């Protein structure tokens, strides 16, 4: 039986990448060493890290005046590092509140300065993205923080507001899934465990002019300049995570890059949303149609008493990790880059069968 893992993270990795990592586990390219046991300052790993950065730069067309940092601590660490490094003497920063991860970022930022919530979707249980015309932006803000894809609520948007301050984006759950103009952002950060690699690695892409003026008292390890000046090697980095990420980047390039990946992601999302919308109300998606995520698809059953049976039968089919987040309930299918179309087809077919047998 083929197993399809719909976990929101740590999430499914490309089969080709796992197979290559398996084959190289004991002896990387004739070195006699596993990547797990290499010195991070040895020529072997330095080459792995350099290639990973070069491939990511190529995939996202990252301008030369941006630094790519391979860090630890997850996106949650960035909730603190962003205000520590980017307030830069300003009294406050702007934040858009579109869900659970936005709220966490807002809460953390308040420890270091003022926070102006430009708009919030809380009035409709975070099922949409407020129109830019309703935002109350501060032209003197240090930056504007957005979460383009809310992993828990399944809300996504791909447009950028017209503001004069640097835009900071938490792209943990949709990075590399669609083309992005990096030059329009001041900083992009993403935990790797959804679309890039294993948990433990965090990617930060930051414009150089935003580095070097942290708030007083910022720990050395939380200063972007520390990592930029040392090529992400100030301390031992998450070496194996960087290696796996590099393999993912290579695979994406072979498959045609981000534009090709987007086409596949659109097809997967349309298939799954069609299964929901075509169920005559048996399944419901709470998110406004224009803000539906291509990566995280939440849905509920009209009769919640069937939730347990749905999950039991799904597990028996090899359709795993479909239970919704505890704060939302229902179901959630995360269909990141590495989820094959066949996995979504199998889920859609099962959903149709289950609805017909329980209508």
N, C-alpha and C positions, 0 to 999 in steps of 0.2 A: 504493500500500500504506500502510495506517495503521500508524504506529509507536507502540508502547507502551513507555515507559521505566520499568523496575522498579528503577532505581538507588536505593540507600539514602541517597544524598545526596552532592553536590547532586542534588536529586530533581525529578520532574516538577512543573511549575507549571500552573495552570488555563489552558486554551486561551484563555478569554475575557480573562484578565488579560494574557497575552502579546499578544493582538490589540489591546487597549486601549493597552498600552505602546507598541506599534508605531505606532499612529495618533497618539499624543501625543509621539513621540520628538523631532521637530524643533520642535514648537510646543505647549507645554503651555497649554491653555485660553486661547489668544490672547495669551500673554505674549511670544511671539517667541523663547522660550528652551526648550531641552531641560531636563528636571529634572537631567540630569547636569551642566549648567553653571550652575545656580542657586547663588547665595550661600545658605549654610545659615542666615544671619541675615536674609535678605530676606523680605518679607512673603509671597511666593509659597510658598517652602519652609516657612516657619514655619506656614503654614496647612495644608500637606500633613502635617507632623508632628503638629500638634494634632489633626487629623481622624483620623489613624491611631491615636493614643492613645485618643481618645474612642471609636472603633469597637471597639478591643480591650477597653476597659473594659466596653462594653456587651455584647460577645460573652461575656466571662467573668464578668460581673457583679462586677467588681473593687471592693472596698470603698474608701471615700474615704481611709482611713488607710493605703493602700498606694501606693507610688510605682511608676510604670512607667518603666523606663530602656531607651533604645535604645543599645546598646553595640557594641563591636567585640571581636575576639579569640576568638570562638566559645565553646562550652561549656567547652573546655579551659582558657580563661582563668579561667572561674568556679571551676574546681577549686582555684585559688589565691585568688581574690577572696573566696570564701565563708569560709574559715577566717581570712583576714586581717581581715575585717570582722565576723564573727559569733562569734569566740572570746570577745571582750569580757571578757577577764580570767580566763576559765575555763581549766583545765588541759588539757581534752580535749573531743573531740566524738565522738558515736556515728555509725557508718557501717554500712549494710547492704550486703553484698557479693553481688550477683546476676549479675555478669558483667564483661566487659572494661571497660566505662565506669565501673562502680563501682570496679574495681581501680585505674584511673587516678586517680580522684578521691581514693581512700584514699592512694595513693602521694604525691600532691601535698600533701594535708593534713598528712601527717607532718612536712613541712618547717616547720610553724608551731606545732605543738602535738601533744599525745597523741591517738591514734586508738584508740577502742574499737570493734572489729568486733563488732556485736551478734549477727550470724549470717552464715553463708556457705553458698552453694549449690555450692561447689567440689567437695564430696564426690560430687556426681552431675553433674559437668561442666556446671554452671550450667543445668540443664534444668528448674528449678523455683524457686519462691519459698518459703523456710522459713516455717513457721507461726509466728505471733507468739508463741505460747506457748513457743517454743524460744529466743526472743531474750534476750540478756543485756544489757539496757539500763542505763545509768547515769543515775540521777535528777539528778545534778549536771552532766551533760554540757551543753555550750554549745548544742548542737543535734543533731538526728538527720538524717542525709543518706540519701536513698533515690533509686533510679533506677527509676521506675515502668515504664519500657519499655526493655529492653536491645536496641538496634538490631542488634547482631551475633548474639546468641544467640536473639532472638525470644521473650523472656520478658516478660510484662506482668502487672501486678496493679493493681486499682483501689481496694483498701481501704487505710485508713490505720490505723496502730498507735495504741493509746491511750497516749500519752506526754504528759508535762507540759512538755517542752522544745519549742522551735520546730522544725518540720519543714521541711527544705530538700529540694526535689525537682528533679532534672534531667529535664525533660520535653521534651528536644530532639526526640524522635522520636514523641511522641504528643500534644503540645499541640494544642488546638483540635479534637481528634478525638473527644472525649467530654466531657460536662459535668464540671466540677471546681468544688468549693467552695473558692475561693481563701482564704476566711477561716480555713480549717483549716491553712494553711501559713504559715510565717514568711517563706519566700522560694521562688520558682519561677524557674528559668532555662531558656532554650532557645535553641540555635542555630537560626537561621531556615531553614536550607537543606533542611529536610525537609518541614515542613508550613506554612511561613509565607512564604518568599520566597527570594531568592538568597543564596548564601554571602557572609559578610562582616558580617551583622547578627546581634546576639544580644539577646534580650529578657530583661530581669530585672524581676520583680514582687516587691517587697520591702516588708515592713511597716515603717512609719516608725520605730517605737521600736527597730528593729535597726540603724538607720543612725547613724553618728557616733562610734563608739568603736573604731577599727581598732587592730590591733597596732602597736606602736612601729616606726617605720621604713617603714610602708606608703607606697609611692609615691603621689603625688597622683592619678595616673590610675587607680589601683587602689582608691581610696576611694569607696564608693558615695555618700557625702555630696557629693563633688565633682560628680558627675553629677546627683544629685537637686537640689542647689542651683542648678544651671545648666540645668535642663530638658533634660538630655542634650546640651547645646550648649557644654560647656566647651572642647572642641576640635571640629574638623570631624567630624560624625558620618557614618555610611555612608548618605548621602542617598538614593542610588538604591535601596538595599535597603529603606529606610523607605518610599519611594514605592511600590515593588512590594508590600510587606507591606500597606500601606494599601489597595491595590486588592484584595488577597486578602481582607482583612477586610470590605470592602464587598460582595464577591461572596458571602461566607459569610452575611452578613446577608440578602441577596436570596434565598438558597436556604433560609432558615428557621432559620439560626443553628446552634449546636453540637448541639442535640438532633436536628435533621434530619440533620446530618452523621453523627451516631453511627449512625442507622438504616441509612444507606448503607454505612458502614464495617462494620457487623455483617453485612450481606448479602454484601459482597465477601469478608470473611474466611470466612464459612460456606461459600461457594461454593468457595473455594480449598482449605480444609481437607477438604471433602467429596471433592474430586478426589484428594487425597493418601490419605485414609482408605479411599476406595472403590476403590483400585487393587490390592487383594489383595496388598499387600506390595511392589509394584513401587516405590512411593514411600513414604518414611518421614519423619515429623516427630519429632525427638528431644525436643521440649518436652512436659512434662506438660500434659494437656488443659486443666485449669483455669487454667493460666498461659500459654496460647498468646496471642501478640501479634496484635492486629488490624492492626498496621502493618507488621511485618516477619515474613515467613513463611519459616523455613528448612526445607529438606527435602533428603533424599538419595535417590539411586537405589540400589536393592538391589544392582545391579551397577555399581560405580563406574567400570568400564572404559567405560561408555556415557556418562559425563559430557560428554566432548568432543563426541560426536555430538549429544547433547541440546542443548547450547549452540549448535552450528553450525546445527541445524535451527530452533531458536528464533529465532536472529538472522535467518535467511532469511524467517521469518514476521513479522519486525518486532517480536519480543518480546525486548527488549534488556536488558542489565545484570542477568542472572539468576545469574551466577556468585557463589557464596557467598564470604564473607569468608575471607581466607587463613588465619586462625587456626581456622576451623571446617570449611571445605571444603563440598562439595556445592553446593546451590543456595540462593538467597534471593530472594524476591520481596517488594519493598517496595511496599505498596499504600496510600500515604498519601491524604489527603483528595482531592488532585488527580487521583489515578488513577481514571478512569471505570470504571463497572461493566463496560462493554464490553471494557475491557482485561483484566479478570480473567476474563471469559467466554472471551475468545480464548485466554488462557493455559490455562485449565482444559480447553478443547477440544483444544488441542495436546497437553497432557499425556496425555489419554485416548488420542489417536491414537498417540502415541509408545509408550505402554505396550503397546497392542494389537499394534503392529508389531514390538516387541522382546521380547514375553513368552516 
